């Protein structure tokens, strides 16, 4: 038989897991939308759009979901944070030249402090 403390712990763990799953669903949809922007604006294939997102995230030390959020808002706002705007052309070129979607290794990543990038409300 499970005691009340164990039940409370299990309930709390389930609530945390549910919150994490909700966040993952939101992030996944946002990433898919950002890939759609890259496909449209950059004339890329979906796997290349994914490569661009990863490349920008890794080379700007910005969370992928924040890069995605910025890219989704870009067509309407016509603005990108400077760090993403500078990294985007190289990322598109990288994706076009590396059609196979091999993950960029950690050795390609520069050791920089995490970039402060904010594109609006968390979603």
Phi and psi in degrees as GROMACS dihedral restraints (atoms count N, CA, C in turn):
[ dihedral_restraints ]
;  ai    aj    ak    al  type     phi  dphi    fc
    3     4     5     6     1   -92.9    20    10
    4     5     6     7     1   133.4    20    10
    6     7     8     9     1   -78.2    20    10
    7     8     9    10     1   168.8    20    10
    9    10    11    12     1   -62.0    20    10
   10    11    12    13     1   -37.8    20    10
   12    13    14    15     1   -63.1    20    10
   13    14    15    16     1   -42.0    20    10
   15    16    17    18     1   -66.6    20    10
   16    17    18    19     1   -39.6    20    10
   18    19    20    21     1   -63.1    20    10
   19    20    21    22     1   -42.5    20    10
   21    22    23    24     1   -64.4    20    10
   22    23    24    25     1   -40.8    20    10
   24    25    26    27     1   -63.9    20    10
   25    26    27    28     1   -42.7    20    10
   27    28    29    30     1   -65.7    20    10
   28    29    30    31     1   -41.0    20    10
   30    31    32    33     1   -63.2    20    10
   31    32    33    34     1   -43.0    20    10
   33    34    35    36     1   -63.8    20    10
   34    35    36    37     1   -40.7    20    10
   36    37    38    39     1   -64.1    20    10
   37    38    39    40     1   -40.5    20    10
   39    40    41    42     1   -65.4    20    10
   40    41    42    43     1   -38.3    20    10
   42    43    44    45     1   -64.9    20    10
   43    44    45    46     1   -41.4    20    10
   45    46    47    48     1   -63.0    20    10
   46    47    48    49     1   -43.5    20    10
   48    49    50    51     1   -63.7    20    10
   49    50    51    52     1   -42.1    20    10
   51    52    53    54     1   -61.9    20    10
   52    53    54    55     1   -41.6    20    10
   54    55    56    57     1   -64.6    20    10
   55    56    57    58     1   -40.3    20    10
   57    58    59    60     1   -64.9    20    10
   58    59    60    61     1   -40.2    20    10
   60    61    62    63     1   -66.4    20    10
   61    62    63    64     1   -39.3    20    10
   63    64    65    66     1   -62.0    20    10
   64    65    66    67     1   -43.5    20    10
   66    67    68    69     1   -63.1    20    10
   67    68    69    70     1   -40.7    20    10
   69    70    71    72     1   -63.8    20    10
   70    71    72    73     1   -41.0    20    10
   72    73    74    75     1   -63.2    20    10
   73    74    75    76     1   -43.0    20    10
   75    76    77    78     1   -63.9    20    10
   76    77    78    79     1   -46.1    20    10
   78    79    80    81     1   -62.6    20    10
   79    80    81    82     1   -40.6    20    10
   81    82    83    84     1   -62.7    20    10
   82    83    84    85     1   -44.6    20    10
   84    85    86    87     1   -63.5    20    10
   85    86    87    88     1   -41.0    20    10
   87    88    89    90     1   -63.3    20    10
   88    89    90    91     1   -43.3    20    10
   90    91    92    93     1   -63.3    20    10
   91    92    93    94     1   -42.6    20    10
   93    94    95    96     1   -60.9    20    10
   94    95    96    97     1   -41.0    20    10
   96    97    98    99     1   -64.8    20    10
   97    98    99   100     1   -41.2    20    10
   99   100   101   102     1   -64.0    20    10
  100   101   102   103     1   -40.0    20    10
  102   103   104   105     1   -61.3    20    10
  103   104   105   106     1   -39.9    20    10
  105   106   107   108     1   -60.5    20    10
  106   107   108   109     1   -40.2    20    10
  108   109   110   111     1   -62.5    20    10
  109   110   111   112     1   -45.4    20    10
  111   112   113   114     1   -65.2    20    10
  112   113   114   115     1   -37.6    20    10
  114   115   116   117     1   -61.9    20    10
  115   116   117   118     1   -45.3    20    10
  117   118   119   120     1   -70.4    20    10
  118   119   120   121     1   -50.6    20    10
  120   121   122   123     1   -75.6    20    10
  121   122   123   124     1   -40.5    20    10
  123   124   125   126     1   -97.4    20    10
  124   125   126   127     1    -4.8    20    10
  126   127   128   129     1    63.2    20    10
  127   128   129   130     1    39.2    20    10
  129   130   131   132     1  -102.3    20    10
  130   131   132   133     1   162.3    20    10
  132   133   134   135     1   -84.3    20    10
  133   134   135   136     1   160.2    20    10
  135   136   137   138     1   -53.8    20    10
  136   137   138   139     1   -42.8    20    10
  138   139   140   141     1   -67.0    20    10
  139   140   141   142     1   -30.5    20    10
  141   142   143   144     1   -71.3    20    10
  142   143   144   145     1   -37.4    20    10
  144   145   146   147     1   -60.3    20    10
  145   146   147   148     1   -41.3    20    10
  147   148   149   150     1   -62.7    20    10
  148   149   150   151     1   -43.7    20    10
  150   151   152   153     1   -60.3    20    10
  151   152   153   154     1   -39.9    20    10
  153   154   155   156     1   -62.6    20    10
  154   155   156   157     1   -46.4    20    10
  156   157   158   159     1   -57.8    20    10
  157   158   159   160     1   -47.6    20    10
  159   160   161   162     1   -62.4    20    10
  160   161   162   163     1   -44.6    20    10
  162   163   164   165     1   -61.8    20    10
  163   164   165   166     1   -48.0    20    10
  165   166   167   168     1   -62.5    20    10
  166   167   168   169     1   -44.7    20    10
  168   169   170   171     1   -59.1    20    10
  169   170   171   172     1   -47.9    20    10
  171   172   173   174     1   -68.5    20    10
  172   173   174   175     1   -40.2    20    10
  174   175   176   177     1   -86.0    20    10
  175   176   177   178     1    -8.9    20    10
  177   178   179   180     1  -111.1    20    10
  178   179   180   181     1    -3.1    20    10
  180   181   182   183     1    55.1    20    10
  181   182   183   184     1    45.5    20    10
  183   184   185   186     1  -120.0    20    10
  184   185   186   187     1   138.9    20    10
  186   187   188   189     1   -56.2    20    10
  187   188   189   190     1   139.5    20    10
  189   190   191   192     1   -57.8    20    10
  190   191   192   193     1   -41.3    20    10
  192   193   194   195     1   -66.3    20    10
  193   194   195   196     1   -28.5    20    10
  195   196   197   198     1   -74.7    20    10
  196   197   198   199     1   -37.9    20    10
  198   199   200   201     1   -60.8    20    10
  199   200   201   202     1   -44.8    20    10
  201   202   203   204     1   -61.0    20    10
  202   203   204   205     1   -44.6    20    10
  204   205   206   207     1   -58.9    20    10
  205   206   207   208     1   -43.7    20    10
  207   208   209   210     1   -63.8    20    10
  208   209   210   211     1   -42.8    20    10
  210   211   212   213     1   -67.4    20    10
  211   212   213   214     1   -35.8    20    10
  213   214   215   216     1   -66.7    20    10
  214   215   216   217     1   -36.4    20    10
  216   217   218   219     1   -82.7    20    10
  217   218   219   220     1   -15.4    20    10
  219   220   221   222     1   -56.4    20    10
  220   221   222   223     1   -49.0    20    10
  222   223   224   225     1   -58.7    20    10
  223   224   225   226     1   -38.2    20    10
  225   226   227   228     1   -79.6    20    10
  226   227   228   229     1   -41.1    20    10
  228   229   230   231     1   -86.7    20    10
  229   230   231   232     1   -21.7    20    10
  231   232   233   234     1    59.4    20    10
  232   233   234   235     1    25.6    20    10
  234   235   236   237     1  -134.6    20    10
  235   236   237   238     1   142.8    20    10
  237   238   239   240     1  -131.2    20    10
  238   239   240   241     1   146.5    20    10
  240   241   242   243     1   -58.1    20    10
  241   242   243   244     1   144.2    20    10
  243   244   245   246     1   -51.8    20    10
  244   245   246   247     1   -45.0    20    10
  246   247   248   249     1   -62.2    20    10
  247   248   249   250     1   -37.3    20    10
  249   250   251   252     1   -75.6    20    10
  250   251   252   253     1   -41.7    20    10
  252   253   254   255     1   -58.7    20    10
  253   254   255   256     1   -39.4    20    10
  255   256   257   258     1   -72.3    20    10
  256   257   258   259     1   -34.5    20    10
  258   259   260   261     1   -81.2    20    10
  259   260   261   262     1   -22.3    20    10
  261   262   263   264     1   -62.3    20    10
  262   263   264   265     1   -46.7    20    10
  264   265   266   267     1   -60.1    20    10
  265   266   267   268     1   -41.3    20    10
  267   268   269   270     1   -66.2    20    10
  268   269   270   271     1   -36.6    20    10
  270   271   272   273     1   -67.6    20    10
  271   272   273   274     1   -40.2    20    10
  273   274   275   276     1   -65.1    20    10
  274   275   276   277     1   -44.6    20    10
  276   277   278   279     1   -60.4    20    10
  277   278   279   280     1   -43.8    20    10
  279   280   281   282     1   -58.1    20    10
  280   281   282   283     1   -47.4    20    10
  282   283   284   285     1   -64.8    20    10
  283   284   285   286     1   -38.9    20    10
  285   286   287   288     1   -68.2    20    10
  286   287   288   289     1   -36.2    20    10
  288   289   290   291     1   -81.3    20    10
  289   290   291   292     1   -17.5    20    10
  291   292   293   294     1  -122.8    20    10
  292   293   294   295     1    68.6    20    10
  294   295   296   297     1   -57.9    20    10
  295   296   297   298     1   -30.8    20    10
  297   298   299   300     1   -73.7    20    10
  298   299   300   301     1   138.9    20    10
  300   301   302   303     1   -91.7    20    10
  301   302   303   304     1    47.1    20    10
  303   304   305   306     1   -66.3    20    10
  304   305   306   307     1   135.3    20    10
  306   307   308   309     1   -66.5    20    10
  307   308   309   310     1   138.3    20    10
  309   310   311   312     1   -69.3    20    10
  310   311   312   313     1   130.5    20    10
  312   313   314   315     1   -74.8    20    10
  313   314   315   316     1   159.8    20    10
  315   316   317   318     1   -63.4    20    10
  316   317   318   319     1   -22.7    20    10
  318   319   320   321     1   -68.5    20    10
  319   320   321   322     1   -21.3    20    10
  321   322   323   324     1   -79.4    20    10
  322   323   324   325     1   -12.6    20    10
  324   325   326   327     1   -88.7    20    10
  325   326   327   328     1   132.5    20    10
  327   328   329   330     1   -80.0    20    10
  328   329   330   331     1   145.2    20    10
  330   331   332   333     1   -82.3    20    10
  331   332   333   334     1   100.7    20    10
  333   334   335   336     1  -131.3    20    10
  334   335   336   337     1   158.1    20    10
  336   337   338   339     1   -67.6    20    10
  337   338   339   340     1   150.8    20    10
  339   340   341   342     1   -61.0    20    10
  340   341   342   343     1   131.3    20    10
  342   343   344   345     1   -72.5    20    10
  343   344   345   346     1   140.9    20    10
  345   346   347   348     1   -88.2    20    10
  346   347   348   349     1   104.0    20    10
  348   349   350   351     1  -126.4    20    10
  349   350   351   352     1   128.0    20    10
  351   352   353   354     1  -138.5    20    10
  352   353   354   355     1   124.4    20    10
  354   355   356   357     1  -117.5    20    10
  355   356   357   358     1    19.0    20    10
  357   358   359   360     1   124.5    20    10
  358   359   360   361     1  -162.5    20    10
  360   361   362   363     1   -66.3    20    10
  361   362   363   364     1   145.4    20    10
  363   364   365   366     1   -64.0    20    10
  364   365   366   367     1   144.0    20    10
